[in-house]
Amino acid sequence: MIETVLHADVLEIVLNSPPVNALGGALRRDLAVALRVASADDAVRAIVIRGAGKLFCGGADITEFGQVRAKPLLPDLINEIESSVKPVVAAVHGSALGGGLEVALGCHYRIAAATAKLGLPEVSLGLLPGAGGTQRLPRLVGVEAALDMIVLGAPISAMRAAEIGLVDEVVDDEVDLAGSAIAFARNVGAVRRTRDLPMDAEEQLFEKFAARHARKIDTLDAPKACIAAIRAATELPFGEGVAHERSLFAELVEGAQSKALCHAFFAERAAAKIDNLPADIALRPVRRVGVIGAGTMGGGIAMNFLSTGIAVTIVETEQAALDRGVGVIRANYGASVARGRLKAEQAEAAMSLLTPTLVFEDLADCDLVIEAVYENMEVKKQIFCRLDQVARPGAMLASNTSYLDIDEIASVTGRPQDVFGLHFFSPANVMKLVEVVRGAQTSLDIVATAMALARKVGKVPVVARVCHGFIGNRMMHPRKVEAFKLLEEGATPAQIDRVHLNFGMPMGPFQMMDLAGCDIGWHRDPERVTTILEALCAEGRWGQKTGGGFYDYDTERKASPSPVAQAIIADFRERAGIVSREISDEEITVRTIYTIVNEGAAVLEGGYAQRSSDIDAVGLYGYGWPRHTGGPMFWAEHVGFDTIVAGLEKYSEELGPDFQISPLIRHAGSSKTSLDRAKAGDGACKS
Ligand code: 3HC
């Protein structure tokens, strides 16, 4: 856990607890012992604390939350570091996050490698820095910078840390860090305790900050508590401020939001794991990726690889489409440069890795080929048939289909073991979710390679099995069906969307349709009107792009309720002989949110997802499901599966005879257990 090396009069203490040097009980105990030994040893004049492996420290051990923690507790340990009469220097490389940065804040000096990141991301776990961070950071860097780091939670670079006074020295070369820190410690004068620094701030700073970030803060407990704790730092002596911070932390850690956010953290990481994967499985090398189709999807997919330094060959059938696609990619990089998110040289480097071509055979040297043409089984089969002739042996062949049967696509090739689904979400260069769809014959090393590659390009991959719509689109389908039925029965688009917005979704189903385009999949015959959507399309109301869909839009694309759309909907009801009725928000919640959960349970029950938290990851990263609820399945467990079932039963008539309540969710509800346990159980849930 802890290694110590004496370099003449400087003791180097190395935190060594893979994978992230999290400050669990054993590490805290060993660190405390090492500090006491150092302070009692006359040969030691100064101390350096650094991390082994790829980072300084990833913070408190999140798995300990909600449990009785062994002493020393982190705040006490950090107080002890700060109280040392011998200078203590933190040497930060990789990351110093959360409790890890708080340890560094307890040290008297901090030096960092130029590539290091420093942050207090507790807020993203529904917490605040609970080991003195809210009291020490503002004393060191001022209230404004502390509010940014603590309430928004984004880590900062070593350079920025030096600018604001968080680190005392930045070392260019990580390899030299330990040596530099030892030299720094040897030469440094007296101890310098952050808790002794004076503290003041203008009252308006807090109001201004809260107003500027109102949307981020409003529904969440942790950012408000973070602000309160930093305010306490400006109003109370250090000791009292720390006590206040501790009581706020204790409240948050017990709260539903923090539990859900910690679940989301682990769900993302669990999703990366493939059940029954042999540890020694060899991954296939992926040096060049081929993308078939330079449309919005194909271009977005290509950017993921280009941005990570992987060469891409992009194929189109016509020069104009190819030029348009490449133009969009270039424009997207240009926009990132303009926003300061990317350096111009980085954008250049990414573009230089792109090979646009009209020659299908140019895919021959690709290690992975992703087909991203429109959703048509026959077209996809033709492409895969051709790909089978062209692709080199062992190449991974993926379809970006959102619904279609991967096994059927694979069946036209002579190598179904190499075929799988790689379902990106739009916009593919932005959305984090990727469903890695494992066909009946897909070999395991392909799935493992795809998962690792997706992580490498910054995605959250989730393994899915073949079913219509895989995990995400299948799970969300009932929401669309019920939203339209509710509209027919008397609800308004704004009412239905409001229920979803209040729930915490970034958009309601009708706002989403207006954004994506109401005419997607429309048959383009204005005479054939069998649904409300067709009625709107027939009137040219195709969404934001035509200035109106379910809502009206002004030139800035600001939405307002549409009397025209309402009249079209009312007319449709009249023609269909539907008498409109008052619809409660509760009914909307059950029919458009509980039904998502129910379908998620059916996905799990059918074995299309490996575990219930994978379905949460899909909801969180693919559909904007509010993170502070943990995802659809975690949220449902919190609400109670029996409550979900009761709600669905209450509206069974409205849901119709085709709607089935998942036997798994019934079983989990009646036996008060989790879905995973219900599934692994005695089969009582089988229909
Ligand atoms: N506690 C417990 N486990 C942790 C952990 C933590 N703080 N941070 C990471 N892990 C685990 C992960 O769950 C994962 O486990 P697995 O291999 O079994 O799935 C493993 O460590 C590796 O994690 P990653 O896959 O995320 O590794 P990366 O190299 O991609 O990222 C990281 C490293 C940037 C440190 C990232 O893990 C991370 O962001 N960790 C959380 C940081 C954080 O939020 N710290 C604050 C904790 S709360 C706190 O400190 C409270 C204090 O104020 C009192």
Residues whose N, C-alpha, C, O or C-beta is under 5 A from the ligand:
A	BS01	3HC	P19 V20 A22 G58 G59 A60 D61 I62 T63 L97 G98 G99 P121 E122 L128 P129 G130 A131 R269
